[in-house]
């Protein structure tokens, strides 16, 4: 499990780069989990809860819609009536580690692999790749030698595993086809001496780096009984609590015994009669996940570790806000009373809040990239006040650039402006108060409201700046939102999905301070500009007003103080930033 996930995270920063280095940094600021991890978690949940694979993949995938799925798989994921795509890609193979770790026999591993892959990768090559990975993980976990694994996979699936990574690397080219990536991923394990060298081998081939490292890492974890503690810790730090809870629950039921003190294994336990289930098919339906009011029920905190993670996150979010801290004290009083006096669940405060319908904002002012320009922020707020907006949202980068970072944070907290986290909020060399640092790190990565997404850079796993038509097209291909509002670019832009040029989105012209009406049957990406400084010659503060009722956006340009900046350093290039 964690070997698969860590491989995905490590490879994510190098996917499609063509980089063939072996000595690359394992983790960078761009390293994050992708669809490979999301689907690995989904299969693990299906195994743990004895549920239908398709159902769980769609359920968990819908909660993480911007993980970098291919377009056909994304459509299948969100379309219950869509027939299986019968893909021959490696997407079925990359999610097989839980199958191999839980199976009690080769036959079970092969049967369950087919069942878990077929919903989306039913082509014979897709099935073959998935079964090969599941069997390799099962054999590695069962103590088989590398020679035995090599022979078993080669004889059963016809893969050429007599090659070496060094021999493949110079001529290998990117491919998502299972027959051109799964054997190479398995070879990356067979040709390695430990977990880290396995993942480095897979990434160094310069192909589908995240998926190949994901596959190879899952086999390596099973073989060596775990993941090096330092890698495991770094990978876990980049996962949502939901995924960490699944990983911990999986290891509790299907433990691995580490073969080396440097590996993060788990305590052995007595095996079950069938580690997956009582039959060759996991097809039991899940119980309804909504309560009587139509809201998601509260999931109890599983253990002391999850309690610590949840409370640490809340401390980061609430410490710097005096009003919020006072509200927490009031909530604690209410909760104590409810517990001590046995207030029924359906009348408790939390249930009443969850069942209460949300009030929709009509006019939303969107600001971004303040970069410590407090005077510019005040100018924007003054203009916003005249525009009869219902609320303000900030799309990140509150700090780093201007001299008044603390004042910007203080103003945003005082006005209770919801913010997403920008790259400068997360990583900077500023001397900030500890409460300010916690506030910034506690900000969410994105906000989703129905089919509208607010995010700083991009919903794609590899965060590329959306400042040109090619990258906008890529985002449309991998996402399913109706509107996407972004910061980071510092220059207002509007891209539409409909285009006469394949591989490029359609740039739309607009006029400042006049509404741009969205077509009801088209999707759009809107870069809203910046408060801190621009990256062009306009020389004005810029932000946006989204009118949900009128289905329009107004890109505002107003006079006000800007930070000095050489805009030639940030033009519309195909940069990776």
N, C-alpha and C positions, 0 to 999 in steps of 0.2 A: 504493500500500500504506500507507505511513505517513500520507499525507493522509487516507485513509479512517479509520485507527485514531485519529489525533489528533482528527478530527471526532467520532468516537464518544465518546472520553474527555471532550472539552470539553462535548458535549451531554448527557452522562450526568447531570450535576448538575441539569439543568433539565428533564429528561423529565417530561411530565405536569404541570408546575408552572403552565402557562398564562401564564408570564412572557413579556412581549413587549418586553423591553428589548433595545436594541442594544449598550449600553455595559456589559454584564455582565462580571464577571471571567472570563477564559478558563479558569483552573484554580482549583479550590477543594479543600478537604480531602475533599469528596465526589466529586471527579472520578476516575473509574476506567473501565477497559475493561469492556465488556459482551459479550453474545452476538454483537453485530455484529462485534466484533474477533475473537472466537474463530472464527466461521464464515469471516471474511475470511482468517484464517490457514489454516484448513482448505482452502479453495479454492486458496490459493497453494501449499500442499504438494501437492495433487493435480496442479496444473499442473507444478510442478517435478519431481515424481517420476513423472509420467504414470500416475497412479493413478485409480481410480474415485471419483467425487465423493461418492457416498453413503457408501462405506466410510470415507473419510477424515473426513468430517463427523462420523460416529458415533464414530470412534476418538478424535478430538481433543475432541469435545463431551463424551465420557464422562470425559475427564481434567479437564474444567472444568464440572462439572454445575450450578454455582450462579451462572452468568453472567447470568441474567435472561431465560431463554427463555420464550416463551409456553407455556401448558400443552400444547396439541396438538403443538407442535413438540418440546417436551421429551419427551413420550410417544413420538413417532416416533423421536427421537434414541436412546432407550434400549430400543426394542422392534424388533428386527430383522424380525419377522414382520408388523409393522403396515404396511398399505398407505399409499401417499403421501397426505398430507392434502388435496392440491389447494387449498391456501390462496390467497386473492387478496390477501394482505397484502404488505407491503414487505420481508419478510424475505429473499426471493430477491434483490431488487434491491440490498440493502445489502452483499452479499458479492461483487459483480461486479468490483471494481477490478482484481484480478489477471487476470481474463479480458481486459479491455480493454487492459491494459498489455502482455500477452503475445501477443495476436493479431497476425497479419500482414495481415489483410484484414477488411473489413466482414463478409463472409460467415462467416469463421471466428469473429469476435466474436459474431455472432448465434447461430450454431450451438452454440458452447460455452456461451453464456449460457443457452440453453434447456436444455442438458444439466445445467448446474450448478444451475439453479433447480427443474427439474421434480421431483426427488425429494421436495421438501417444499412447493413452491409451484407446483403444476401447473395451477392455474386459469388460463384465458387472460389475466386481468388480472395475475396474478402473473408469468407468463412475459413479458408485454408490458413490465412495469416493469423486469424484470431485463435484457431485451434493450436497452431504452432506455438504461439506465445503462452497460452494457458498450459500446454503440456510442458514447455520449458520451465515455467515457474513451478509447476507441480513437481517435476523431477528434481529441480534445484532444491526445493524445500524438503524433499524426501531424502536428501543426502547423496544423490547420484553424482558421479564424477562428470567432469566436463566432457571427457571422451564418450561417456554413455549418453549424455545429453546431445552431443553432436551427432552421434550415430542414430539415435532415436528420431530426431527431427529430420535428418537427411533422408533416412529410409522411408519414413512415413509420408513426408511432404515434398520430397524431391528437391529441397533447397541445397545449393552448393555451399557447404560450410567448411570447405577445405582451404579457402582463401584466407588472407590476412588483411587487417585494417590498413597496414602500410601499403599493401599491394593494391587495394581498392581506391584509397584516398585520391591519388592524382587524377583519376579519370571519372570519378563518381560525380553524377549530376543530380540535382534536386528532382525528387519524385514522391508523390503521395500514394502511388500504386503499391498495394501490399506486396506484390511479388518483387518489387524493386526497392523496398525499404525494410520489410520485416527480416529477411535473411541478413541484411547488413547490420540491423540492430542486434540480432542474436550473436553475430560474429563479434560485435563490439564487446559483448560480455565474454565470449569464449577466448578472445585475444587479450584479456585484461587480467591484472593481478589483484585487483580489489575494486570496491564500489566506485571510488573516485575515478580511477583509470578507465573503468567501463563507460562512465558518462562522458568523460573527455574523448574517448574513442568515437562515441556516437556523434557528438557535436562536431568533431574535427573532420568528419566526412563532408561537411558543407551542404548537407541536404535538408530534409524536414527535421530540423534539429530538435525541436521540443518533443515531437512524437517519437523519434528514434531514441532519444535519451530517456524518454518515459518508458518505452518498451524494455530497453537494455537495463535501465535502473531497476525495474521491477524484478527481472530475473536475477540481477546481482544481489538485490536485497534478500531474495529467497535463498540464494546460494550461500552468502556469507552470514546469514542470520540477522540482518539488520542494516542500518545505515550509519556511517560515522557520526558520532554524537554532534559534532560541530555543524555538519551539513543538515542533520535532522532538525536541530534547533533553528537554524536559519530558515529552512523550508517552512517549518511550523509557524514562524513569526509572520509569514506572508499569506497565511490562510485565514479565512473567516472562522469564527468560533463554531459555526455549524459543521464545517468540514473537520475541524480538530476533534469534535465530539464523535463523529463517525469513525475517524481513524482510531481513536482510543477505544471505542466500543468494539471495533473489529479486532484489534490486538488482544483485547480481553478474552474474546471467544476463540480466536485463532492465533495463539501466541507463536512467536519465533524465538528460538534460543540462539543468542549471539555467539559466534565462534571466536570472537576477539573482544578484548576489553574495551577497545576503542569504538565498538559498534553499539548502537542503541537498539538492542533486542528487546524481548519482553519475557516475562516469567512463564515457563512452561506450565501447561495445564493438561488434565486428562482429556483425551480426544473424545468427541461425540461419536455415536455410531455412524452418523452421516454428517459431515461437517457442513454440507450445504442444505440438505433436506432429506425427507424420507423417500422421495421419488426423483426421477431424472428431470422433472419439470417443476419449476417454481411458478405457480400460476394462481395462488390465492390472491383474492382482491383485498385492497386496503380498506380499512374502515374510513368513513367520511372524516375529512380533516377540518370541517367548519362546524362551529357551534350553532345553536338554535337561532342566534341573531345574525348568522351569516358571516361571522368574523372568525379569524384564525384563533383557536384557543391558545392560552398561554402555555408554553412548554416549560415544565419545571426544570430548575437547575439540577443537573445530573449528580454533581459531586463537588468536593471542596475545590478542585482545580478550576472547574468552570465558574464557580462562585468568585474565585480570585480574579479570573480573566474579565468577567462581567463587571465586577466592582472597580477594577483598575481602569477599564474603559470609561465608566461613568464618572470616576474621579477626574480623569483628564477633561471630560466634557463639562463638568459642573463646577470644579474648584474655582475657576476664575470669575464665575458669575454669582455675585452676592445674592441677587434675587432668586436665582435657581437653587442656590444652597438653602435659602429660607423655605422655598417650596418643598424641597426634599424633606426638611424637618417636619413640615405639615403632613406630608404624605406618610412619614413614618408613624406619626401619631394616629392617623386614620387606619393604617395597616395593623398596628398593634390592637386597636379597638376591634377591628373586624375579626382578628384571630382569637382574641380573648373572649369575645362575646358570640362567636360562632355565626357571624353574618353569612347568609347563604351566598354561594358563589355567584349566582346570576344577579345579585343585587350589590355585589362589592364594587368599589370604585373602578377598578381596572376593567371589569366586565362592562360597566356602563359607558366608560370612555371608548372601549373598542367597538361597542354597538352604535355609538353616536355617529351620524353621517357627517362627513367632512364638508366644510363650506369651501366652495370653489372660488378662487380668486379670479376676477375678470381681467384686471390690468396688473401685470407684473413688471416692475422695473428690474432690469438685469444689469449688474455692474461687474467688472472684472479687472484683474491686473492693476491693483492700486499701487502696489510696490512702495508702500510707505509715504505716498503723496497725500498727506492728510488735507492740505489746502485744496487739492484737486477733488478729493472725496467730498468735502463740504460744498464745493461748487456744484457737483453732480447732485448731491442731496437737495440743494436749494432748487435746482431745476426740476427734480423729481416731484417735489412737493407741489409744484404748480401744475403737474400733469394728471392729478387725481388718480394716482396709482393705489391699488389695494395693498400692495406689499412690495418688498425688495428682496431679491436673491442675489448672492454674490458667487461668482464662478471661479473664485480662487486667486492665489497669489496676492494676498493682502500685504505682504512684507517683501523686503529685500530690494533696495534700489534707492529709496528716498530716506530722509533723516528722521521721520516720525512714525516708525513702525508701531511703537507702543500706543500712540494716540489713535492710530487706525484701528488696532485691535480693540481698544477701549470703546471707541465709537460704535463699532459693529456689535459689541456685546451690549452696550447700553441700549441700542435700537433693536436688539434681538433679531438681527438680520441672519437668516439661515445662509450658511456658506458651505461650499464644497472645498476640498483640499487641493491646492495647486502644488506644482513641483517645487516652487520656492518656499511654500509654507512647510513642506516636508523636509527639505534639505537646504540649509543656509549656514553661514558662519556668523550670524548676528549674535550679539550679547543681549538676549531677551530675558525677561523675568521668567522664572520657572512656571508661573501660572500661565503666562502668555504662550510659552512653548507647549505646555500641555493642551491649551485650547486649540492651537493650530494642528497638533498631531491627532487630536480627537475629532477633527472634522471628517465628515464622510467623503468618499471618493466621488460620489455622484448622488443626484436626487432624481427619482423617477415619479412622475405623476401621469397615470394612465399610459398613453403612448408618446409622452413628451419626456425627453431626457435632458438634464442639466449636468454638465461635466466640464472639467477644466481643459483637458487635451483631447481625448478620443476614447470611444468605447472599445477600440481594438486592443487586444492583449499587448501588442508592441506599440507603444505610444508614439505615433508619428504626428507631427503638426499637420492639421488639415488646412493648408493654405494654398492648395492647388487642386485642379479638377481630377487628377488621377487618384490622389489619396481620398478625396471625397467619394469617388466612385467605389473605392475599396471599402469604405465605411458603409455605404449603402448596401454593398454586396453581403456584408457580414452582420448587418443589424436589421432590426425590423421596427424601429421607431417611426413615428410620423414627423416629429420635429426634434431636432437636436440643436441645443444652444451651447456654444463653446466659448471659452476665453483663449488665453495663451498666444494667439496669433497677433494681437494688438492692432489688427486692421480689420474693420468691418467687411464681411463678405457674405454672400448668400449663394448656396449651391442647391440646385434641384436635381432630383433623381432622373428625370426624363432628359435624354440627350440623344442627339443624332450621331454622336461619335462613340463607338464602342470603347470601353475602358476609361472614359472620362465623364464626370458629372457635368451638369450645365450651369455655368456661372450666370447669375441673374443681375442685371443692372438695377440700381435703386437710387433714390434721391434722399439725402439727409433730411431729417425732420418732417418727412412725409410717410404715411403708412404704405407698406408693401403688402398687398393682399395675397395670401396663400391660396393656391388652387386646392379644392377639396379632395382631389384625387391624385395629388402628388406629395412626395416627401421632401423635406428640406433640411439643410444644415446651415445654421446661422452663426457666424463669428461676430461677436457683439462689440469688439473694440476694446479700449483700455482707458482707465482713469489715470494711470501713472505716466505713460508716454506712448506715442505712436511709433510705428515703423514705416512711415511714409511721410509725405510733405504736407499733410493736411493741417497739422499744428493745432488741433482742438481736442478737448476731452470728448470721449465717445462712449456711449452706452446704448442700451436698447429697451424698448417697452413692448412687451408681448401682450396683445389683446386677444384673449381666448374666445370671447364672444364674437368679435369681429373677424376672427381668424386672420390676423394681420400682425406685422411687426413694424415698429418705427425705429429706425436706427438714428439716434440722436447725436448731433455734433454741436457742442457748446463752447463758448469761450471760458477759459479758466487756466490756472497755473499747471504747467506740465513739468516733469523732470527732464533734465538735459539728457539727450540720447542720440547716438549716431545711427539714424534709421537705416543707413546702408548696410549695417551689420545684420539686419533682420529682414531682408526682402523676401519675396515669394519664391523661394527655392525649394528643391525637393529634399530638404534637410531632414535629418532624424534627430529630433530634439524633444 
